[in-house]
Amino acid sequence: MIGVEEMPHVSSKPGPGMARRLGVVSRGTRVYLRTLRPEDLEYLSEWAENAFIERMVGSEFLNTYKHVYDKDPSFYEACLMDSTQVVLMIEARPEWPKPLGLARLFNIHLLEGYAFLEVMLTDAKAIRRGFGVEAGKLISYYGVDVLGLRRIEAKVYEYNRLSANSLRRNGFRQEGILRKAGYQDGQCWDMLVFGILEQEIEQQRKKDRVYLPLEGAEGDTRDAT
């Protein structure tokens, strides 16, 4: 069960920290995932110019925003209208003033029940702290609970050991290698292919217990299914 957390209606204008908690769709013990908002395009613009993110992720999402839309605000509406992807921002507790990155399911095939996963941490201080692992779990739960997925796939560059290890910690299995299918730094690289099935996601959920209900003093819980 996935809920959407909303703040109570108040007469005063919410502050930046409070506003960022609107639209929460999944919450864990360390991070939570919220919906994309127009003001997030500022972060996308910054991330799209980051050479390290490009080398480690090679995100088609950021490349489309940068090269196809030329960072135009219409990209936000395009994301909302795109039924083949779900884009969620990764947030942590108040001590992290900005989003830590994004998690998305893309190339979603609802009839066949599968999609691809991308989890991107953009704050260097957040790396190796388990945030990406938990974000991957939460969006996988979302895929099963809300979208009815039975399988999720992911691809990483052969040199990106952090992402590969994060996938393994989330129960993904390496299923193959796409030889020289990636291109970075002027050369071709192998792409490692990972996959996880619905029942394996459920096994991880029972074992890790990172998912928390969306309730408490900050807002109400509403069923989004």
C-alpha positions in Angstrom: 0.0 0.0 0.0 1.4 3.4 -1.1 0.0 6.6 0.2 0.4 10.2 -0.7 1.3 12.5 2.2 -0.3 15.9 2.2 0.3 18.7 4.6 -2.8 20.1 6.5 -4.3 23.2 5.0 -3.0 26.3 6.9 -3.5 30.0 6.3 0.2 30.9 6.4 2.5 30.2 3.5 4.7 27.1 4.2 8.4 27.5 4.4 10.8 25.8 2.0 11.4 22.7 4.2 7.7 22.2 4.7 6.9 22.7 1.0 9.4 20.1 0.0 7.4 17.5 2.0 4.3 17.9 -0.1 3.6 15.1 -2.5 5.4 12.4 -0.6 4.6 9.0 -2.2 6.9 6.7 -0.2 8.9 7.1 3.0 11.6 5.0 4.5 13.7 5.2 7.6 16.3 7.5 6.1 14.8 9.0 2.9 11.5 9.7 1.3 10.4 10.0 -2.3 8.2 12.9 -3.5 6.7 13.9 -6.8 8.5 16.1 -9.3 7.7 19.8 -9.2 8.4 22.8 -11.5 11.0 24.2 -9.2 13.0 21.0 -9.4 14.0 21.9 -12.9 16.6 24.1 -11.3 18.2 21.0 -9.8 17.9 19.1 -13.1 19.8 21.9 -14.8 22.6 21.7 -12.3 22.8 17.9 -12.5 22.7 17.8 -16.3 26.0 19.8 -16.3 27.8 17.6 -13.8 30.5 15.6 -15.5 30.7 13.0 -12.7 27.0 12.2 -12.9 27.2 11.9 -16.7 30.1 9.5 -16.4 28.6 7.3 -13.7 24.9 7.3 -14.8 24.7 8.6 -18.4 21.1 9.4 -17.7 18.9 9.6 -20.7 16.4 11.6 -18.6 19.0 14.4 -17.9 20.3 14.3 -21.5 16.8 14.7 -22.9 16.2 17.7 -20.6 19.5 19.2 -21.6 19.8 18.4 -25.3 16.2 17.8 -26.6 14.3 20.4 -24.5 17.3 22.8 -24.1 16.3 23.0 -20.4 12.9 24.5 -21.4 10.2 24.5 -18.6 7.9 22.5 -20.9 10.0 19.5 -19.8 8.0 19.4 -16.6 4.7 19.1 -18.3 6.1 16.5 -20.7 7.2 14.4 -17.7 3.7 14.6 -16.2 2.1 13.5 -19.5 4.5 10.6 -20.1 2.7 7.5 -19.0 5.8 5.4 -19.6 7.8 6.8 -16.6 7.5 7.8 -13.0 10.0 10.4 -11.7 10.4 10.9 -8.0 12.8 13.2 -6.1 14.9 11.7 -3.3 14.8 13.7 -0.1 16.3 13.1 3.4 15.8 14.6 6.8 15.9 18.4 7.4 19.7 18.5 7.7 19.9 17.9 3.9 18.7 21.3 2.4 18.4 20.0 -1.2 17.2 16.8 -2.8 19.8 14.1 -2.9 18.9 13.0 -6.4 16.1 11.2 -8.2 14.7 7.8 -8.7 12.6 6.8 -11.7 10.9 3.9 -13.3 10.9 4.3 -17.1 10.0 2.3 -20.2 7.1 1.1 -18.2 5.1 -1.7 -19.9 2.0 -2.1 -17.7 0.5 -4.9 -19.8 3.6 -7.0 -19.7 4.3 -5.9 -16.1 7.9 -4.7 -16.4 9.9 -1.5 -16.3 13.5 -0.2 -16.0 15.0 1.5 -12.9 17.3 4.4 -12.5 18.5 5.7 -9.1 20.8 8.7 -9.2 22.5 10.3 -6.2 23.7 13.8 -7.1 25.1 15.0 -3.7 28.6 13.7 -3.2 28.2 13.8 0.6 25.3 11.3 0.3 27.2 8.6 -1.5 28.1 5.5 0.5 25.6 6.2 3.2 22.9 3.9 2.1 20.5 6.5 0.7 20.6 5.2 -2.8 20.0 1.6 -1.6 16.9 2.7 0.3 15.6 4.9 -2.5 15.9 1.9 -4.8 13.8 -0.2 -2.4 11.1 2.4 -2.0 10.6 3.0 -5.7 10.6 -0.8 -6.3 7.8 -1.2 -3.8 6.0 1.6 -5.6 6.3 -0.3 -8.8 4.9 -3.4 -7.4 2.1 -1.8 -5.2 0.9 0.9 -7.5 1.9 -0.1 -11.0 1.5 -3.9 -10.6 5.0 -4.6 -11.9 6.2 -8.2 -11.8 9.8 -7.4 -13.0 12.2 -4.5 -12.8 15.4 -4.2 -14.8 18.5 -2.0 -14.5 21.7 -1.4 -16.4 25.0 0.1 -15.2 28.4 0.7 -16.7 30.9 -1.9 -15.9 33.1 0.5 -13.9 30.2 1.8 -11.7 30.7 -0.6 -8.9 28.7 1.5 -6.4 25.5 1.2 -8.4 26.1 -2.5 -9.1 26.6 -3.2 -5.4 23.5 -1.1 -4.5 21.4 -3.2 -6.9 22.8 -6.4 -5.4 22.0 -5.2 -1.9 18.4 -4.7 -3.1 18.1 -8.2 -4.2 18.8 -7.6 -7.9 20.6 -10.4 -9.8 23.1 -9.8 -12.6 21.5 -11.5 -15.6 24.0 -10.7 -18.3 26.4 -8.3 -20.0 25.7 -6.1 -23.0 29.1 -6.0 -24.6 30.4 -2.5 -25.5 26.8 -1.1 -25.3 27.7 2.0 -23.4 29.7 5.0 -24.5 31.6 7.3 -22.2 35.0 9.1 -22.2 35.4 8.5 -25.9 35.3 4.7 -25.7 32.8 1.9 -25.4 32.1 0.0 -22.2 30.2 -3.1 -21.3 26.8 -2.6 -19.6 25.9 -4.9 -16.7 22.2 -6.0 -16.8 20.4 -6.7 -13.5 16.8 -7.8 -12.8 14.5 -8.5 -9.9 11.1 -10.2 -9.8 8.1 -9.3 -7.8 8.4 -12.2 -5.3 12.1 -11.2 -4.8 11.0 -7.6 -4.0 8.5 -8.9 -1.5 11.3 -11.0 0.2 13.4 -7.9 0.5 10.5 -5.9 1.9 9.9 -8.5 4.7 13.6 -8.7 5.5 14.5 -5.0 5.5 11.4 -3.3 6.8 12.4 0.1 5.4 8.9 1.2 4.4 7.0 3.4 6.8 3.3 4.4 6.6 2.7 7.9 5.6 1.1 9.3 8.7 1.8 11.4 11.8 1.6 15.0 12.9 3.0 16.4 9.6 0.1 15.2 7.4 -2.7 12.9 6.6 -2.5 9.6 4.7 -4.5 9.1 1.5 -4.7 5.9 -0.5 -3.3 6.5 -4.0 -4.3 3.2 -5.4 
